[in-house]
Amino acid sequence: MKARLSLSGLLTIALVTPLMGQSLSDVERRIASEVDAAAEEAIALLERTVNLNSGSMNFDGVREIGVLFREEFDRLGFETEWIDGASFERAGHLVARREGSGPKLLLIGHLDTVFEPTSPFQSFVRDGDRATGPGVVDMKGGNVVIVHALKALQVSGQLDRMSITIVMTGDEERSGRPLDLARADLIAAAEWADIAIAFENGDGNPATAVVARRGSTGWRLEVGGNPAHSSQIFQPEVGAGAIYEASRILTAFYDRLAGQPLLTFNPGVILGGTDVEYDAFTSGGSAFGKSNVVAEGVVVTGDLRTITLDQLEEARATMRVATTENLPSTSASITFSDGYPPLAPTDGNHALLARFSQVSQDLSMGEVAAVDPRNAGAADVSFTAGLVDMALDGLGPGGGNAHTVEEWIDLPTLAIQTKRAAVLMHRLTLRPGA
């Protein structure tokens, strides 16, 4: 972890012991009232963004959403920049910055959704306190929370004192490649920041927040065998064939790794036979073989999810060893692709959750507990791991069925999460002891 100013160290100590029983200050009450006053305005902004298609591969749509949010941040006095995504084959990212005093806050959102222009799910539909629409909760609702929390802080006279960088990526749902270029600006912002706050919807329950996310990386297993008439299988000159060897390796993965806490490894595609063609872009392909021919090749692809970098490296090492213990006359190799790193459940993250929960209680909204990491998939906040003192995710609104045509949002939770976020940022910006 990089060196910090003494202020950050003092802040960490202050956050470890939340101010139990602290009531809202006059400023915080005004912040909350400003959020309530703008509740319908926030819903209107959400509707505008949901009705603009921004599927990850709809580059024009992602850029259009970027323009919409850029205008919001410009009006709030941020310096804004659009990062072109040509180098990583995506639309790009929106970055907004303003300098102030106190700890440096990084706010994280994303502009894209899983719903491309070909999807039948394209419109915001409101029914009382509930609305449906593409990306309404994942995560255009979270983006609206960011905007309206900052607006409440501005109207209350608190925004000018804050040091904030906002990164809204344009490819969270389908990351660009190479990944080191696609996340370079987010990582640079994390290196600058002291605290990261992300506004994904977490598990969809505002009574929880995310202090840990499992990382996700891909793997590809390629196996070779000697093609021959099936009557000669297991003979020394023929061996076991590629399919038996692939089965042995997958069984070894299961025997040696299954059951470890928060570790999963899933073979999602397998192709085997005499001729195998695999297309990584479509994650599919074709295979040809005959029951009387020993299989010559197998390709298996899957994902690997871990809660720490150490667990990731240990799992990779185990899988590599299993791949080398080959059956007679077979060969195998495994490769791992770049992926999302894990966000480990650090003391700093738990301390930030404690402060957030205290804010919620002071707002008479109840305690906030940590999400089980098994219920929190990979997300952009993970790229801050090891670079910030504290990170917290899941501050988006409540809802459910994300990534499906039944995605919905509980509209009153927009204001709930906006109040919590705004008051949290206000308290984080105060000098310890103020």
ChimeraX attribute file (.defattr): number of C-alpha atoms within 10 A of each C-alpha:
attribute: neighborCount
match mode: 1-to-1
recipient: residues
	/A:1	9
	/A:2	10
	/A:3	8
	/A:4	13
	/A:5	9
	/A:6	9
	/A:7	13
	/A:8	19
	/A:9	13
	/A:10	13
	/A:11	20
	/A:12	19
	/A:13	14
	/A:14	17
	/A:15	21
	/A:16	17
	/A:17	11
	/A:18	18
	/A:19	13
	/A:20	12
	/A:21	10
	/A:22	11
	/A:23	15
	/A:24	15
	/A:25	11
	/A:26	9
	/A:27	15
	/A:28	24
	/A:29	15
	/A:30	18
	/A:31	27
	/A:32	24
	/A:33	15
	/A:34	21
	/A:35	27
	/A:36	19
	/A:37	12
	/A:38	15
	/A:39	18
	/A:40	15
	/A:41	13
	/A:42	22
	/A:43	19
	/A:44	13
	/A:45	18
	/A:46	24
	/A:47	21
	/A:48	15
	/A:49	26
	/A:50	25
	/A:51	17
	/A:52	18
	/A:53	27
	/A:54	30
	/A:55	25
	/A:56	25
	/A:57	22
	/A:58	18
	/A:59	19
	/A:60	14
	/A:61	21
	/A:62	28
	/A:63	21
	/A:64	17
	/A:65	21
	/A:66	27
	/A:67	14
	/A:68	15
	/A:69	22
	/A:70	21
	/A:71	12
	/A:72	16
	/A:73	22
	/A:74	13
	/A:75	11
	/A:76	18
	/A:77	14
	/A:78	19
	/A:79	15
	/A:80	18
	/A:81	14
	/A:82	16
	/A:83	15
	/A:84	15
	/A:85	19
	/A:86	11
	/A:87	13
	/A:88	18
	/A:89	17
	/A:90	21
	/A:91	26
	/A:92	25
	/A:93	25
	/A:94	25
	/A:95	24
	/A:96	20
	/A:97	18
	/A:98	19
	/A:99	14
	/A:100	13
	/A:101	13
	/A:102	19
	/A:103	22
	/A:104	24
	/A:105	24
	/A:106	26
	/A:107	25
	/A:108	25
	/A:109	29
	/A:110	26
	/A:111	30
	/A:112	32
	/A:113	27
	/A:114	21
	/A:115	23
	/A:116	18
	/A:117	15
	/A:118	9
	/A:119	12
	/A:120	10
	/A:121	19
	/A:122	20
	/A:123	18
	/A:124	19
	/A:125	15
	/A:126	15
	/A:127	8
	/A:128	8
	/A:129	10
	/A:130	13
	/A:131	20
	/A:132	26
	/A:133	26
	/A:134	32
	/A:135	33
	/A:136	30
	/A:137	32
	/A:138	33
	/A:139	24
	/A:140	30
	/A:141	33
	/A:142	28
	/A:143	28
	/A:144	25
	/A:145	30
	/A:146	25
	/A:147	18
	/A:148	25
	/A:149	26
	/A:150	24
	/A:151	24
	/A:152	26
	/A:153	26
	/A:154	17
	/A:155	14
	/A:156	17
	/A:157	13
	/A:158	19
	/A:159	23
	/A:160	15
	/A:161	16
	/A:162	21
	/A:163	18
	/A:164	26
	/A:165	24
	/A:166	24
	/A:167	25
	/A:168	25
	/A:169	27
	/A:170	33
	/A:171	29
	/A:172	21
	/A:173	20
	/A:174	14
	/A:175	19
	/A:176	23
	/A:177	15
	/A:178	12
	/A:179	14
	/A:180	13
	/A:181	15
	/A:182	25
	/A:183	22
	/A:184	12
	/A:185	17
	/A:186	24
	/A:187	21
	/A:188	13
	/A:189	26
	/A:190	26
	/A:191	16
	/A:192	16
	/A:193	23
	/A:194	25
	/A:195	24
	/A:196	28
	/A:197	24
	/A:198	29
	/A:199	29
	/A:200	27
	/A:201	28
	/A:202	28
	/A:203	23
	/A:204	23
	/A:205	19
	/A:206	23
	/A:207	18
	/A:208	22
	/A:209	28
	/A:210	31
	/A:211	28
	/A:212	29
	/A:213	31
	/A:214	28
	/A:215	26
	/A:216	22
	/A:217	19
	/A:218	18
	/A:219	20
	/A:220	18
	/A:221	22
	/A:222	20
	/A:223	25
	/A:224	22
	/A:225	27
	/A:226	22
	/A:227	20
	/A:228	18
	/A:229	14
	/A:230	15
	/A:231	10
	/A:232	16
	/A:233	19
	/A:234	15
	/A:235	11
	/A:236	10
	/A:237	12
	/A:238	19
	/A:239	21
	/A:240	23
	/A:241	29
	/A:242	29
	/A:243	23
	/A:244	17
	/A:245	26
	/A:246	28
	/A:247	12
	/A:248	17
	/A:249	24
	/A:250	17
	/A:251	13
	/A:252	18
	/A:253	20
	/A:254	15
	/A:255	10
	/A:256	13
	/A:257	17
	/A:258	13
	/A:259	10
	/A:260	11
	/A:261	11
	/A:262	16
	/A:263	19
	/A:264	19
	/A:265	19
	/A:266	15
	/A:267	15
	/A:268	11
	/A:269	14
	/A:270	21
	/A:271	20
	/A:272	23
	/A:273	24
	/A:274	19
	/A:275	14
	/A:276	18
	/A:277	15
	/A:278	18
	/A:279	9
	/A:280	10
	/A:281	6
	/A:282	7
	/A:283	11
	/A:284	14
	/A:285	14
	/A:286	13
	/A:287	16
	/A:288	12
	/A:289	15
	/A:290	11
	/A:291	9
	/A:292	12
	/A:293	18
	/A:294	27
	/A:295	29
	/A:296	21
	/A:297	28
	/A:298	28
	/A:299	24
	/A:300	19
	/A:301	22
	/A:302	17
	/A:303	18
	/A:304	20
	/A:305	26
	/A:306	28
	/A:307	23
	/A:308	20
	/A:309	16
	/A:310	11
	/A:311	17
	/A:312	20
	/A:313	12
	/A:314	12
	/A:315	21
	/A:316	17
	/A:317	12
	/A:318	14
	/A:319	23
	/A:320	18
	/A:321	14
	/A:322	20
	/A:323	23
	/A:324	14
	/A:325	15
	/A:326	17
	/A:327	19
	/A:328	17
	/A:329	18
	/A:330	23
	/A:331	20
	/A:332	23
	/A:333	14
	/A:334	19
	/A:335	13
	/A:336	15
	/A:337	11
	/A:338	13
	/A:339	18
	/A:340	22
	/A:341	25
	/A:342	28
	/A:343	29
	/A:344	21
	/A:345	21
	/A:346	15
	/A:347	14
	/A:348	20
	/A:349	25
	/A:350	21
	/A:351	22
	/A:352	25
	/A:353	27
	/A:354	22
	/A:355	22
	/A:356	27
	/A:357	24
	/A:358	24
	/A:359	30
	/A:360	22
	/A:361	19
	/A:362	20
	/A:363	18
	/A:364	10
	/A:365	16
	/A:366	14
	/A:367	17
	/A:368	21
	/A:369	17
	/A:370	20
	/A:371	20
	/A:372	15
	/A:373	21
	/A:374	16
	/A:375	11
	/A:376	20
	/A:377	16
	/A:378	22
	/A:379	24
	/A:380	26
	/A:381	31
	/A:382	23
	/A:383	21
	/A:384	26
	/A:385	23
	/A:386	16
	/A:387	21
	/A:388	24
	/A:389	24
	/A:390	25
	/A:391	31
	/A:392	27
	/A:393	29
	/A:394	27
	/A:395	30
	/A:396	33
	/A:397	34
	/A:398	27
	/A:399	25
	/A:400	21
	/A:401	14
	/A:402	22
	/A:403	15
	/A:404	14
	/A:405	16
	/A:406	13
	/A:407	19
	/A:408	25
	/A:409	26
	/A:410	20
	/A:411	26
	/A:412	16
	/A:413	19
	/A:414	28
	/A:415	25
	/A:416	23
	/A:417	26
	/A:418	30
	/A:419	28
	/A:420	25
	/A:421	24
	/A:422	27
	/A:423	28
	/A:424	20
	/A:425	22
	/A:426	19
	/A:427	16
	/A:428	22
	/A:429	22
	/A:430	15
	/A:431	15
	/A:432	16
	/A:433	7
	/A:434	6
